Amino acid sequence: MNFFANPLEFVGRPDWRSAVLAAIFVAPWLILLAGKWLRRWQTWVVLVAGIVLFPLTIAWIQVPIQQALSALYLNTLPIETIGRFALLLSIPLVLVSGLVQEAVKFGIGVAGLHLADERRDSRAGLAMGAAAGAGYGGIEAFWVFNMIFGAGFSLATVQLAGPLALAGFVERFFTVMFHISLAAISTYGYATGRPWPFLLLAIVVHSLANYIAVLAQAGLVGIVATEVILALIALTTLAWALWLRARSRPELPAETEFDEGAEPSAEGEPNEGEAGVSAASADRDEADDSVEPPAITPEH
C-alpha cells in the first residue's frame, strides 16, 4: 500500500481569485505581528519556505503517518469496534496533524531567526513565526479556495444556499489567523529560551481545533457552533500573540556590545563603548516605539 500522496493535490488547480483572497486573509495578521521585520529579506524567505513546505510535508509526512494509523486500525480491530470508538481512535490522527504542522512551522521560524542572526530577540521570534505561519496557512487557504471555486462557487451559490455558502471562506479567515498566531507564539518561545513548553502548547491547541472539526463531521456539533468555536480559539490565540509582542523588548544588536579592549572611564563619564551602547539602545527603542501597537490584553 502506498501511503504517500502527490503534493500537488494540496495545491489544487490555481485560480487567481484564490491567490487574491489568500493574500488578503494573510496580510493583517502578518503586519500586526511582524511589523518592522517585514523590511528584512529573511522574513520573506521564511514566508516562501512555508509556502513550499506545506504541500510537501502534508503529502510526505502527515498523510503517510495518518494512513499508516488507519491501516493499523483496520488490520487489528473489528469494524464494529472501529465504528463504536471512532471518536477515540480519531485522537491520534488529529495529534499527528498538530504535531507535523506546528513542528514544521516552528522549524521554519527558528531557521529564520538563525538566518537573521537574531536568535534571542523575542520580537524577531514573533515575526519569523508569523511569517512561517503566513506561508503555511496562506497556501492552505489557497488550496481550499481553489477547491471551492473549482466546485463552481459563484454569486448564484450564495443566492441559492444563503450565508452558509460562505462558511468555507469564513473558516479560512480564522484558520489563517490561527496558523500565523500559533506559529508566532511557538517561535517566540524559542527566542526567549523556552522552546518546548510553547511548541507543545501549540501542538495541543492545534490538535484541539482539529478535533472540533471531527466532532462536527460526526454530527455532534453544528456548523455554526463549529465556526464560532474555531473563531474564538483563533481570536484568543491572536490576542495572546499580540500581548506577547506588546510586552516584549528586542535585544541589543551584537555590534553594540562593549569592546573588550575599552579602557575604563573616569567616574561619571561614559567611555566610548558605553556611549555607543547608549546611542544604539536609544535608536533601537525609538525605532521600536514607532511600530509598537498599544498593549492588548486577551479577552478570552
Stockholm file with secondary structure:
# STOCKHOLM 1.0

chainA/1-300         MNFFANPLEFVGRPDWRSAVLAAIFVAPWLILLAGKWLRRWQTWVVLVAGIVLFPLTIAWIQVPIQQALSALYLNTLPIETIGRFALLLSIPLVLVSGLVQEAVKFGIGVAGLHLADERRDSRAGLAMGAAAGAGYGGIEAFWVFNMIFGAGFSLATVQLAGPLALAGFVERFFTVMFHISLAAISTYGYATGRPWPFLLLAIVVHSLANYIAVLAQAGLVGIVATEVILALIALTTLAWALWLRARSRPELPAETEFDEGAEPSAEGEPNEGEAGVSAASADRDEADDSVEPPAITPEH
#=GR chainA/1-300 SS CCCCCCGGGGTCSCCHHHHHHHHHHHHHHHHHHHGGGGGSHHHHHHHHHHHHHHHHHIIIIIHHHHHHHHHHHHHHSCHHHHHHTHHHHHHHHHHHHHHHHHHHHHHHHHHHHHHHTCTTCHHHHHHHHHHHHHHHHHHHHHHHHHHHHHTTCCHHHHHHHGGGGGHHHHHHHHHHHHHHHHHHHHHHHHHTTCHHHHHHHHHHHHHHHHHHHHHHHTTSSCHHHHHHHHHHHHHHHHHHHHHHHHTCCCCCCGGGSCCTTCCCCCTTSCCHHHHHHHHHHHHHHHHHHHHCCCCCCCCC
#=GC SS_cons         CCCCCCGGGGTCSCCHHHHHHHHHHHHHHHHHHHGGGGGSHHHHHHHHHHHHHHHHHIIIIIHHHHHHHHHHHHHHSCHHHHHHTHHHHHHHHHHHHHHHHHHHHHHHHHHHHHHHTCTTCHHHHHHHHHHHHHHHHHHHHHHHHHHHHHTTCCHHHHHHHGGGGGHHHHHHHHHHHHHHHHHHHHHHHHHTTCHHHHHHHHHHHHHHHHHHHHHHHTTSSCHHHHHHHHHHHHHHHHHHHHHHHHTCCCCCCGGGSCCTTCCCCCTTSCCHHHHHHHHHHHHHHHHHHHHCCCCCCCCC
//
